Amino acid sequence: MPDPVALIFGEEYRRTPYTFGPSHPLQPIRVELAVELIRASGLLETPGVRLIPPRPASEVELGAVHSAAYIETVQALSPSGDASPGGERRAARHGFGSGDNPSFPQMHEASALVAGGTVVGMEEVMEGRALHAFVPAGGLHHAHHDRAAGFCVYNDPAVAIRAATDRFGARVVYIDVDAHHGDGVQEAFYRDPRVLTISMHESGLYLFPGTGFVEELGEGAAYGTSVNVPLEPYTTDVPFLRVVEEVILPLARAFRPDLIVTQCGCDSHWLDPITHLACSTAIWPVLGRAFHRLAHEVCGGRWLATGGGGYDLYSVVPRAWAMLFAAMVEQALPHELPSAFLALRAHHASHPMATSFLDEELVSFGEERDAKVAAATEETITRVRELVFPPSKMNFERKR
C-alpha cells in the first residue's frame, strides 16, 4: 500500500487569493492548475491520499517568526490594500510598495492562510495522520522577520518549522531547490542548531536576493547548520542532480532529523522567465523519489513538501509539481498530459505549450558552456565539502 499522503488545498485559497495583481509574475492560477493536473492524472484516487483544507495561521504562530510591528503593518494594509495617509513610510520600511511586493486587499488574511496551510501539512505529518504532505501554495521563503521580500509576505516554511521544533521537539532538515536562495528561512534558523537549512540556487552574483554563498554557515551553536550551494547560470539537469546526490542527501542523512521539509520551487526550468538555470522537467521525478527515499531512510517517512517559485505558470509549474506528487504517492504517470487538463489549460492560455509530462525539447548552450558549468559545479561542490564535510566536524550531534 502507498504511504498515507495529505494534499493541502481548498476553496479557501480561491476565496482569499494570495495575489499581488494581474500583472505580477506570481499568480495563483499556477497552484490551481497544478492541483487540477494532479486530479486529472488520477493521483487523488490513490489509496491513502486525502485532500485537506488550509486554515489561517494564528498570530501566535506568525509571531514565532515575524515581529509584532511587521504583523501589525500587514494587518493595517489589508482592508484596502493601501497605506493610510502618512503610512507610506511605515509600509516601505517593512518592504511594501515596490514592484515585487505591492500591498493588496486582504493581504494579511491571504498570507496567514498560506502560512496556516503549511502548518496544517506539518501537523498532519507530525501527528501521524500522514507520512507525507504537499502544500503547493506554500514555499514563500523570502519573507524576513520584519520585512516582505521577493513576493513573500509571511514565511510559511519558517512558521511551520518553528511550530515543529517548539511544539513537537523536532529536529528538521530544510531542503530548498528553488532557483532563488532561501534567505528568509536561513535567517530564521541561522542560530538554531535544531534546524539544518540547505539551499541550492542560482548564485547571488546573478540573481535575487544576492545571498546564499558557501561561507554562510550559521552562527554560535548552529555553526555548520546553514549550507548553501550556489549554481552558475545555465546549469542543466546533470550538474543540478549531482549537487543533490553529493551534498544534500549525505548532509541530511548525517543530521538525523525528525522531519524533512522541502521547498520545491520549479523556477530552475529553462523556460522560466525570471531566472537563468536550464533544467528540464525530468529532474522532478528524480527529486521526488530522492526525497521520498531519504524521508523513509532517516525519519520514518515524515516529509513536508511546499511549492515555491515558478513563473512559467501554465506549462512548467503544473507538470513539475504533479510529477513531484506522483513520486510522493508512488504512482506512475502516462507520457501525455490528460486531455481534461489540456482543455482546462487552454481556457486560461492558448499559446503553444508542452503536451507531455517530460519535455520533448531540451535546451542546449553548446559544449563549451556545458564544460564551464560542469567545472564551476565541481569547484563549488569541492568548496562546500571542504567546509562542511565530514559532518562530524559540524554541530550535528543529536542531543540525547
N, C-alpha and C positions, 0 to 999 in steps of 0.2 A: 504493500500500500504506500502511495506517496505520503510525504510528510504533511501534517496539517499546516495550512498557509492562510494568512489573512491579507486581503487586498483592501486597503483603506481608501474608500471613495464613496461619495453620496451626493444627493441633490443639494446638500448644504453648501458645497463649493460653487454650485451654479447660482444659488440664491444670494450668496455673498461672495462675488468673484474677486479674486486677487488679480487686479488688472490696473496698470498704470495708464491705460488709454489705448485707443485703436491703433496709434502709430508707434507704440512701444515695441521693442523686439520680443519681450516676454508676454506671451498671450496664453490664456487658459485653454484655448482650443487644443493645444498640443497634448494636455493631460487628458481631455475628454476623448480625443482620437486614440490615444494610447490605450485607454480603458476599453473603448469600442473595438479596437483590434484584438485585444485580449479576449473580449467577449465573443467576437465573430469567429475567432480561432478555436472556440470550444474550451478554452482553458478554465473558465469559471465552472465548468461541469466536472472538472477533476475531483474525485472524492477527497474530502478534507479541505477544500477551498471554500472560504467564507468571505462574503462582501460585508465589510464593517463600516458604518458611517463615522465621520470625524466628530469631534466636539471641540469647542474653543478651549484653548489653554487658559488657565486661571492666571490672575495677576501674580499670585504666589509663584506659580511655575515660571512665568515670564521673568519675574523679578529675581529668580535664581541666576539669571544670565544677564539681564538688562537692568540699567539703573532706573530708579523710580522717576527721575526727571525725564528720561527718554520716553518711558511708557506714557507718562502724562502728556508729553508733547504729541505723541502719536494719537492719543485719545482726543486731544484738543483739535487736531487737524481733521478728525474723522467725520464730524457731522456734515460738512460741506465739501471737504477736500481742500479747502483754502485756509491759509493762516488768517487769524483775526487781525484787525487793524493794529499795527505795531508788533505783530507776532512773527513777521517775516525773518527777523534776525534770529529769533529763537529756533524757528524751523530750519534755517540754514545751518545753525550751529549743530543741529542733530542730523544733518545730511539730506534734508529735503529741499526741493525747489530746483534741482538740477535736471538735466535731460534724463539721467539714469534713474533718479528717484523722485519724480513728482508726487506730491501727495494726492490722494483720491478719496472720494466719499466712502465711508465705512472701512477706511484703511485699517483701523485697529481691529475691527470685527473680522475682516477677511484675513488679516495677518495672524491673529490669535487662532483662527480656525485652522490655518495651515500648521501652525506650531502644535496645536492640540491634536491634529490628525497624526502627526509623527509621535507624539506622546502615546496616543492610543495604540499605534503599532508596537511601540516599546512595551506597553502594558500587556498586550496580547501575548508577546513572546516571554516576557519575564514572569508573568503569572501562569504560564503553562498552557494557555488555550491554543497557541500556535507555536510551531517551531520557527517559522519564518513569517515575516510581514513585509509587504511592499506598499510604500506611500508615494505614489507618483507625483503628487502635488508638493511634496516636501523637497528638502535639499537646498534651502536658502542660506548658504554657508558664508556669505559675506557680511551679514549684519554684525555690528560690533556692540560692545557693552552699552554705549550711549550714542550710536550713530548708525543711520541707514547707509548702505553702500551696495553697489553692484546689483541693483534690482531687488535687494533683500531688506525687509523691514524688521522682522523678528527671526532670530537664528534658530529654526526648528530643530536641526540636528543637535545643536548645543543644549537646547532646552530639554530634549528627550534624553540625551546622555547624562546631563546633570540630574535629572529625575532618576535615572537608572543607578547612578552612583550613590545618591543620597537616600533614596527610598529602598533600594534593593542591595546596597553594598557592593555593586558590581564593578569589576574591572572591565574596561571597554577598549576595544581597538576600533578606531575610526579610520576607514579607508576611503579616500576621495580621489576619483578618477576623472573628475571634471577637467576641462581644459584650463580653467582658472584656478589659481591657488585657493585652497580652503582656509583663507586667512582668519575669518571670524571664529571658526571652530578652534583653530590653532591657538588663537589669542585667549579663548575662554579657558583652555586647559594647559596653558603654557607652564604653569607652576603646579599642576596637579598630577602626581605620579600614578594615579589610578587610571589615567586615560592615555593611550598611545595614539597620537594622530599621525597618519601617513598620507601625504598628498603628492600625487604625480600630476603634472600640469605643464602647460607651455610656460617657458621661462618668463619670469617677471621682467627680463630685459626687453621683452617684445609685447607683453600683454598685461592688461589689468589683472590684479591690483598692484603689480610691481614688486611683489614679495615672494616668499617661498623658496629661498636659496638654501643650499645644503648646510650652511653654517647655522641656520636657525634650529636649535636643538632642544629648546626648553631651558628652564632655569631652576636653580635650587635642587630640591629633591626630585624634580621632574626632568633634570638634565638627561637627554637621550630619549625622551618620550615624545619628541617632536621630530619627524623625519620628512624631508622634502626631496623630491626627485624632479628637478626642472628639465623639461624636454625642449629640444630645438624645434623651430617651425619646420613643417613638412615631415614630421615624424609619422611613419606609417605603422601598419599592424605589427610587423615582426619586432622592431625595437620597442614598441609600446608594451607588447605582451612579455617581452624579455624582462622589463622592469618588474612586472607583476611577479614573474617566477623567481627572479633572483634577488629582489629586495623586499617586496611587500609580503609575500607568503612566508618566507623564513622569519621575518620580524614578528609577524602576527602569531606564528606558532610559538616563538620564544617567549612572548609576553604572557601567554596562557590566560586569555580573557574569559570573562563570563558571558560576554555579548560582543558580537561583531556588528558594527554599523557601517554601511557603505553608502556613499553619496555617488550616484550613478549618472551624473551629467553626461550627455552624449554629444557635447559640442566639440569633441575631438574628431568628428567626422569631416571629411574633405569638403563636403558641401556646406558646412556651417558658415554663415555669412560674417561672423564677427571674430573668428579665431583662425589660426594658421596651422593647426595639426592636420594630418591627412590620412586618418584611419578610415576603415570601411565598417559596414555593419557586421562583418564577420567576427569582430572582436567580442560581440555581446554574448553569443552562446558560450564562448570560451571563458569570459569573465564570470558569467552566471554559474557555470559548472565549477570554476575555481573557488568562488566564494561559498557555494553550497558545500563543496568538499571540505574546505577549510573550517566552516562552522561545525560540521559533524566531527572533524578531527580534534578541535581544540575546546569547544564549549557546548557540547551536547546538541548542536544544530541551531543554537539561538542566533538568528540573523535578522537584522532590521535593515531593509534597503529603502532609500529615498530616491526621488528623481533628482533634479538639479538643472544645470544649463542644457541648452539645446535649442537652436534658433532656426533650424530648418524645420518649421512647425508641422508640416503636413506629411512629409516623406520620411525623414530620418528619425525624429523623436518617436513616433508610434512604433516603427519597426524595431528600433533598439530596445525600447522598454518591454515590448511584447516578447522579444527573444530572451531578455533577462528573466521575465516572469515565467516563461516556458521552462527555462533551466531551473528556476526555483521550485516549480511544481513537477519537475522531472517528466515533461511531456515533449514529444517531437512535434515539429511544425511542418506543414507542407512547404513545397517550394514557392508556390504562388500565394499572393495575398488573397484572402477571401473576397468574393465578389460583393458581398454585403458591405464590407469595409470600403472597397473601391468606390461603390456608389455613394456612400456617405461622404467620403473624402472629396469626391467630385462636386458635391453640393457646396463645399466650402472653398475649393480651389480647383481650377480647371487646367492649369499648366501641366505639361508632361512630367510625370513622376514615376518612381520605381513601382513595379507591379509584383515584385518578388521580395521575400524577406532579405535575402542576401543580395548585395549589389551585383548587378550584371556587368557594370562598367567600373573599373578600378583606375584611380588616378596614378599617373607616373610623372616624376620630375627628372627622370634620367639617372644613369648610373653614377655620375659624378655627385649629384645631390644626395642620392641614397648612401653613397660611401661617406659623405660628410656627416650625414645624420647618424649613421652607424658608429662612426668614430667618436662623435660627440656623446652619444649614448653610452658607449664603453667608458669614456672618461668620467662621465657623471656617476655611473654605477660604481666605478672604482673608488671615486672620492667618497661617495656615501658609505660604501663598505669600510673604507679606512676609518671613517668617523664613528660608525655605529656597530660594526661587526668586530669580534663576536658580540652578540647581545649581552653576554655576561659582564662586559665592561660598562654597560649602561645600567641604569637603575630599573632593571626588570625583575628584581626579586619580589616574589609574591609573599606578602606578609601572612604568616600563619596565625 
